[in-house]
Amino acid sequence: MNPLLECVPNFSEGNDLEKIKEITQSIEAVPGIRLLNVDPGKATNRTVVTFIGSPEAVMEAAFQGIKKAGEILDMRHHTGAHPRMGATDVCPLIPIRDISMEETAKYARKLGERVGSELQIPVYLYEEAQENKKRSNLSHIRAGEYEGFSEKIKLPEWKPDFGPCIFDEKRGATVIGARDFLIAYNINLNTKSVQRANSVAFDVRETGRVLRENNSPTGKEIKDEKGKPIWVPGSLKSVKAIGWYIEEYGIAQISMNLTNIRITPLHIAFDEVNKKAMERGLRVTGSELVGLVPLQALIDTAVYYLDKQKRSSGLNEKELVNFAIHTLGLNELQPFNPKERIIEYLIEERQDKKLASLSLENFANETASESPAPGGGSVSAYLGVLAASLGAMVANLSAHKKGFEENWKEFSHWAKKGQKIKDQLLILVDEDTLAFTRIMDAFGLPKATELEKKIRKSAIDKATKTAIEVPFQVMKSGFESFALLKEMAEKGNPNSISDIGVGALSARSCILGAHLNVKINAKELHDPQFTEPILLEARQIEVETLKLEKEILDLVEQKIG
């Protein structure tokens, strides 16, 4: 278990880069913290900071950031387009890996208690950290903002969860909580009117708007029998939205928080705002992501719009991400760099991708060097990569070929399958070399005493098992490409039939080459209970491989004539 927490504090300063740097340096100074993103906004006068680490490290870094912000920021002089109530306005904790929401909420409460007692800042809990669900909504807590807080804090129902029940003019108050991953997302409109932007925001946000006479913004509020305003819900669930004007760019935006992207994903929010804007004579010109975004959100966006165009979505990850960026207009206001804005790209560990990230020339040079690795195992896996890639290519070409359009969805399905096989085998290119390295490391262990010999033998056996399992997985993954290749040989673009033939030959070499590695490593392991079932299945895969290769090559020859 290696629990990982994310923290996304929002600080009420977006213009003074020196002050922002002081705050982020206090966060980065905590051991075990990785600062992922710093996103200042001039018009909002607000900076969103994203960092990750172990729960204990995140707790300390968040505390130091809140402390530093309270020291150098002064809310008495703060103005900005975004609602706010404190120097550190909001500080959410988000579970990323090996930690539950319940545990995250406990950490948030612990942080809130420390900030309240040690820094003497009024602290409110929100979302999953707040046990009183009547005051768990951030917008309700922040209603009235900093300017109205001196009176609000005196109300019994708004007594802080931690810290003094006294208005702090300089630092304001801080809201600390635990929540799921939230996407802060702004959609650009071709207007400067905040009123028109708000009309669209009220159309889509979950809370909607107060019902008024004649549905006019200036009409009299319509109330129920108890005298309370009647609210008309908006069209999007789990969405908070307001309209504002961004002087820096001279446009109005719909500023949204997508609080549950499983319910309302990015592309649905974009489509719905576009629809409601057009109904009001407005036009969406692009959009802006604040902070980080999960990779899957952009992949889903690309697949959604490609499906709407009846185009194959069986593209590689980079192509899908770029398509989503272009479709949503994420580059309109400032460049959107996926490597800096997609959370997985920032936190993934790349040290195990050495071979897969090499150029073709460098991979060949590395293979041809005097080092024994990479060797036949990695090359076999890469031959499988090429086989799956060729199958995916033909599926994508077939989806767009004139006369084949009716089957675009089927071809898209096969292209996605090819991409998945390709990605599996790319991982195995490096895994094979790592397996060899582990064997060499095990043989290098000391063997002077009986205990050392025992430990060494155990390490060698364990490493050898991995060295058998990896090429065996290469065989199985490579074999999966035959279904794709045969389907394309039978139904795909006939102009690409020779590519299918090359794919079948590559898949055969992948599988037979990996089988050689399985056999040579199994020979070194004296554990028939482990090796015999693998060797039996491997032989069956090889027999089926030769059969399918012949069937596909016969089809290829027939079509070539």
VEXDOSE-828606 format. One record per residue (C-alpha): residue in one letter; x, y, z. Coordinates in steps of 0.1 Angstrom, whole numbers, plus 5000, padded with zeros to 4 digits. Layout:
VEXDOSE-828606
aXYZ/...
//
This chain:
VEXDOSE-828606
m500050005000/n501350344990/p498650594997/l498650914976/l496751234984/e496251534961/c495651884975/v494352174955/p494452494976/n493052814961/f494953124972/s493553474968/e496353614947/g496753584910/n498953884900/d501853914923/l504153634911/e506653684939/k503953624966/i502653324947/k506253184946/e506653234983/i503553024990/t504552744966/q508052734979/s506652685014/i504752385001/e507652244981/a509952265011/v508051975027/p509851645020/g507851394999/i505751664981/r505551694944/l504252024930/l502251944899/n500752274888/v500452644896/d497652824877/p497353194885/g494453394871/k494753774867/a491053854864/t490053624892/n493053734913/r493353374924/t495953094920/v495052724920/v497952514932/t498052134928/f500451904947/i500551534957/g502351314983/s501751085012/p498951185035/e501351305062/a503351515038/v500351665022/m498951765056/e502151945065/a502552115031/a498952235031/f499452375066/q502652555055/g500852695024/i497952825045/k500352975070/k502453155044/a499353285026/g498053425059/e501353605065/i501853775031/l498253825017/d495854085029/m492154035021/r491454405030/h492854494996/h491754194975/t489354214945/g488653954919/a486053804897/h485953474916/p483953434949/r486253414979/m486353445017/g489953415027/a493653435019/t493553055015/d489953045002/v489552664999/c491752375005/p490352034994/l492051694998/i491451434971/p492151064974/i494250944944/r495650594953/d495350344981/i493250575004/s489550585010/m487350895010/e486550825047/e490250835055/t490751145034/a487851315053/k489651235086/y492851395074/a490851705063/r489251735098/k492751695114/l494151965091/g491252195099/e491752155136/r495452235134/v494852545112/g492252665136/s494152605168/e497752695157/l497052975132/q493853105148/i492053115114/p488353045113/v487952715095/y484852555079/l484652195067/y482952105035/e481951815013/e482851475028/a484751625057/q481551805070/e479351585091/n476551845091/k475251815056/k473252145059/r476552325057/s478652105035/n478052295002/l480952524994/s478852784977/h476552805008/i479552845031/r481053115009/a477753305003/g478253665012/e482053625006/y484653815025/e482754145026/g479753985043/f481753755066/s482153995095/e478353965102/k477953605090/i480453465115/k478353605144/l475353385134/p475053065156/e474452855125/w477752975110/k480052925139/p483352795125/d484152425129/f487552515142/g489352835152/p488053155167/c484553275161/i485953625153/f486253795119/d489853805107/e490154115085/k493554035071/r493253655065/g489553595063/a488453235067/t489452905051/v487252615039/i488952275042/g487351955029/a487551615012/r486051554978/d486251354946/f488351484917/l486751814905/i487351974871/a487352354871/y486252444836/n485452774819/i483752804786/n484353114765/l481553314749/n481453574721/t480053844745/k481254074772/s477954064790/v478053904825/q474253904825/r474053704793/a476753464806/n474853424838/s471653344819/v473453044803/a475152944836/f471652934853/d470352734824/v472852454830/r473852454866/e472152194888/t470552454912/g469152644882/r467452974889/v464553134908/l461353124888/r460253474878/e457153614861/n457253594823/n460553404828/s462153744827/p465453814846/t463854134860/g460453974866/k458953934901/e460053624920/i457353354921/k457053194956/d455352884970/e452652864996/k455252905023/g456553225008/k459853074996/p461153134961/i460452844936/w463652724920/v463752574884/p466652324882/g469252354854/s469952084828/l473251944842/k473651734874/s476751784896/v477552114880/k478052454896/a478252754873/i478353134872/g478953384845/w481753644847/y483753884826/i487453834821/e489054174814/e492354014806/y490853854775/g487854084769/i485253804770/a482653664793/q482853304805/i480653034820/s482752924850/m481952574861/n482852324887/l482151964874/t481851794908/n481251444895/i482551374860/r480951034859/i477551204860/t478351504838/p481651454819/l483551734802/h482051684767/i478451684780/a479052014798/f480652164767/d477852044744/e475052164768/v476552514773/n476952534735/k473352444730/k472052684756/a474252964744/m473052924708/e469452944721/r470253284735/g472053404703/l475453354717/r478353134705/v480952924723/t484353014710/g486552784731/s487152684767/e489752674795/l490752414821/v491952554854/g494452324871/l494651954861/v492451714843/p492351334843/l493551174811/q490250974807/a488251294807/l489951404774/i489951044760/d486151024766/t485751364750/a487551264718/v485650934716/y482351114721/y482951364692/l484551114669/d481450884674/k479151184666/q481151234633/k480850854626/r484650834626/s486850564641/s488050644676/g490650364675/l493450624675/n496450634698/e496350824730/k498251124717/e495951164687/l492851134710/v494251394734/n495051644706/f491651594691/a489951674724/i492051984729/h491252104694/t487552024697/l487152194731/g489252494720/l491452464750/n494252654732/e492152964726/l493253184755/q496653034762/p498652724751/f497452394766/n500352154772/p499151804779/k502351714797/e501751984822/r497951964826/i497051594825/i497451454860/e498551104849/y501351254828/l502651444858/i502551164884/e503450854863/e506950704868/r508650684835/q511850494845/d510350164833/k509750304798/k513350334786/l513150114755/a509550204745/s510350574744/l513550534722/s513550624685/l513650344660/e517350424654/n518250434690/f516350114697/a518249934669/n521550074682/e520749964717/t519949614705/a523049594684/s525349704712/e527549454732/s525049454760/p522849124761/a519749334767/p517549424750/g517549094732/g515148864714/g512448894740/s512049264737/v512449244699/s509648974698/a507349204719/y508049494695/l507249274665/g503849224682/v503549594686/l504049634648/a501549364640/a498749524662/s499649864648/l499149754612/g495849594621/a494649914638/m495850124608/v493849914584/a490749934606/n491050314608/l491550344571/s488550114564/a486250324586/h486850624564/k486950454529/k484150534505/g481650244504/f482750114539/e481150404559/e478150194571/n480449974591/w482450254607/k481450154642/e482649794637/f485949914622/s486250164651/h485849874676/w488549674659/a490949974658/k490450024695/k491249664701/g494449694681/q495450004701/k494949814733/i497049514722/k499749754709/d499849934743/q500049604762/l503049484741/l504849824744/i504849764782/l506249414777/v509049544755/d510549694786/e509349424810/d511349154791/t514549354796/l513749424832/a513149054838/f516548974824/t518149244847/r516449084877/i517948744869/m521448904866/d520949084899/a519848764916/f522948574903/g525048854917/l523848794953/p526448664978/k526648284984/a529348235010/t527048095037/e524147835036/l521648115044/e523048335016/k522848044992/k519247985002/i518348354997/r520148364964/k518448054950/s515048184960/a515748514943/i517048334911/d513948114910/k511648414915/a513348614888/t513348314864/k509548274869/t509148634859/a511448574829/i509048294818/e505848484825/v506748794805/p507448624771/f504448394778/q502348714781/v503948844749/m502748524732/k499148564745/s498948944737/g500548884702/f498048604695/e495148844702/s496149044671/f495348754648/a491548804653/l491949174643/l494249084613/k491848814600/e488849044603/m490649314583/a491849054557/e488248954552/k486349284555/g488949564555/n490149814529/p491449584500/n494049844491/s495749764525/i495749394521/s499549374519/d499749554552/i497649274567/g500049024553/v503049204569/g501049214602/a500448844601/l504148774595/s505049004623/a502648844647/r503948504639/s507548614645/c506448774678/i504848464691/l507448214679/g510248434691/a508648474726/h508048104727/l511848044724/n512348264754/v509748084774/k511447754766/i514947854774/n514048014807/a511747724817/k514747494812/e516547674840/l513747634865/h513347304882/d509647344891/p507547134867/q504347234886/f504947594874/t506547534840/e504547244826/p501147414823/i502747724807/l504747514782/l501647314772/e499647634766/a502547794748/r502747504724/q499047524717/i499347894710/e502147824685/v500147564667/e497147794664/t499448074653/l500847884624/k497247784614/l495948144615/e498948284598/k498448054569/e494648134567/i495448514566/l498248484541/d496048274518/l493448544519/v496048804512/e497348614482/q493848564469/k493048934470/i496449034456/g495848784428/
//
